[in-house]
Amino acid sequence: PQQHAAVALLEADGSDKDTLAAAYNNLGISALQRGGLDEEAERYFERALELRRETGHLEGLCACTTNLANVLRGKNQTEKAAARLEEARQLARSGDNSRLERQVLVNLANLYENEVGAKLAPLLASENKLRATPSPIATVPGEGGPVAEPAVAAVAAGEEGVA
């Protein structure tokens, strides 16, 4: 209730958008901590982001964008979360803030390792098995070109019964 009252006062005053953005960001964090309020948190982070874009506050922009990405991640919207984090990384880079960019990269790495990597692991495992399976194509020593195994070559040449 106190946070909402403070936001209402800041909204009515309208002169300190950076503080208002910080207040909305804090409301979003509070909504997440209470649990089950992802939609509410998302609205607060979106409003904070809108205000930060107006003021150009780089660290605040990256913080709000990262917080919004974490909400999207919690809603299993991994691609949208990654896009938001990439947006934050680009903002940090364009602001020539390497420390901030590294912080965002840590979040991106965590997302890819825990979300994207977990989803791709079964696919990568099966792809690695395919790569480990010997190919029916061999090379002729000294010539370097691909040549089919004898049985495959015989079938391709129309010979029957060759095994």
N, C-alpha and C positions, 0 to 999 in steps of 0.2 A: 504493500500500500504506500509506503513512504517513497519508494522509487517512482511509482506512477504519479504521485503528487509532484515530485521534483520535475519529472518530464513534462507534466501539464504546465507548470510554472515556466519552464524553459521554452516550451512551445509558444505560450502566450507572449513571452517577452520577445522571442525571435531574434535576438541580437547575438547570441553566442552559439553558433551552430556546431562548433567543435565540442563544446561541453554537452550539448544536446545529443550529438552523435555518440559520445562516450556513454551517456546515460542510456541510450537505446541499446548500445552494445552490451552494457551491464544487464539490462532487462533480458536480453537474449540469453546471456550466460545463466541468469537466475532461472529462466524458464527451462533451460536444459537441465539444470541441477535439480529442479523439482521433479523432473521425469515426465515422460508422456506428453510433453508440450512442444513437440518439434515444430508444428505449424506456427505456433505463437512465437517461438524463438526465431524461426525463419523470417517472419514479418518484422520483428525487431531488428534483426541483422540487416535485412533489406533496407529498412528506413535509415539505419546508421550508415550504411554504405552510400545511400543517396545523399545524405548530408555531407559525408566525407568527400564525395565527388565534387560537391559544391565548394567546399573549402580547400580541397587539394592537399589535405593533411595525409602525407604519404604513409606514415606508420599506422595511422588510424585506418586508412584505406586497406592496407594489407591485413591488419588485424580483423576488420569486419569481414573482408573477403574470405580469410582463412576460417573464421568462425562459421560463416555461411557454408563453406565447403564441408566442414565437419557435420553440420546438420544434414546436408545432402548425403554425406557418407553414411550417416546413421539411418537414413531412409533408403539405403541400398541404391542410391543414384550415383554410382561410382564415376560414370563418365562426366556428369555435370559437376561433381566434386572436383575431379581432375581439371576440368576446364576452369573452374573458379580459382584453383590453386595456381594454375598456369597464368591466369590473369594477374594474380597477386605477384607472381614471380616477375612478370613483365613490368608491372608497375615499379617494383623495387629496382629492377635493372634500369628502367628509363630514368629513375630518380638517382641513379648512380650510388645506390645504397647496398653495397655487397653484404654487409651484415644481415640486413633484412632479407635479401635474396637468399642467403644461406639458410635462414630460419624457414623460409617458405619451401626451399628445396628439401629440408628435413621432413616437412609435412608431406610433400609429394612422394618422397622415398617411402615413408611409412604407408601411405595410401597404396602405392604400387606393390609393396612387399606384402601387405596384409590383405588387401582387397583384390587387386588385379592379379597378383601372383598366385593367390589361393585359387582363383577361378581358372587361371591358365595352367596350373600345375598338372592336372590330368592330361590336358592336351599336349603339353610339352613332354610329359613322360611317354605318351604314345608316339610322339614324333621322334623322340630319342630312340625308342625301340625300332622304329622303321629305319632310322639311320644306321643302327647296329646290325640290321639284317643284311647279309651279303646280297649284292645285286647280281642278277643273271647276266649282266654285261661285264665282260672282261676286256683286258687290253692285250694286244699281241706284243710280246717282248720285242723291244727295239723299234716298234712302229708307233707306239703311243696312241693309236686310234682305237675307238671302241669296236669290239667284235662280239657278236653274240656267242653264248655257249654253244657247243656242237649240236646238242639236241634242238635248241631253239633255231639255229641256223639251218638245220635240215628241214624243219617244219616250214620255215620261211621260204626255203627253196622248193617246196612242194614234195619233198621226199616223205614217204610214209613208213612207219614201222621202225624208225630210228629212235633209239632211246639211250 
